[in-house]
Amino acid sequence: MIVLKIVAVLLGLAFTLFGYFIFFKKKYYLINGFDEAFKNGSKTEDYAKRVGLIEFIVGIAILIASVNLIVFG
């Protein structure tokens, strides 16, 4: 069970950090294949912001769930 808790915290941190870097710091190169798709015109900057925001929110949700798992588990 301790391994599950550690994995959940690390996964939450990873999602939160990637979402933060993509959404707030505009490091769009963290999205796989975005640079080529952006140059081709198939992806826009709004798409990248949406991906970053979704990753950020999911990361925070996983972190909250993992903290609850640690505290109440």
N, C-alpha and C positions, 0 to 999 in steps of 0.2 A: 504494500500500500504506500510505503514511503517513496517508492520509485514513481508511482503514479502522481503523487503530489509534486515531486521535483519536475517531472516532465510537464505537468500542467502549468507550473509557474514559468518554466523556461519557454514553453510555447506561447504563453500570454505575453511575456516580455518580448519575444521575437516579433510577434504580430504587432504589438504596440509600437516598438521601435521602427519597424519597417513602415507602418502606417504614418508615424510621425515624420519620418524622413521624406516620404513621398508627398504627403499632404501639405505639411508646413514648410519644409525645406526645399521642396520642388526638385528632389533628386529622382527624376523619372527614369533614369537608367536602371533603377532597381526593379522595374517591371520588365519581365522577360519579353524581348522582341519589340519593345515599345518604340525605340529609336527608328527602326526600319519602318514600322507601321506608321509612325508619325510623318516620316519623310514621304511615304507613299500616299498619305492622306486618309488612310483607313481608320486611324485613331486620332483623337483630339486631346487637347490638354484637359478638357472637362472629364474625359474618360479616366485619365490618370489621377485626377483629383478624387473622383468617385472611388477608384480602387484604393487610394490611400486612406480615404475616410472610412471605408468599409473595413479595411485591415485594422485601422486604429480602434474603431468601435468594437470589433470582434476581439481584439487583444485585451482591451479593458474588461470586456465581459468575461473572458477566460481568466484573467487575473483575479477578478472579484470572486468568480466561482472557485478558483484554486485556494484563495485565502479562506473562503468559507469552508472548504474541504479540510484545510489545515486546522482551523480553529475549532470546528464542530465535529471533525471526523475522528 
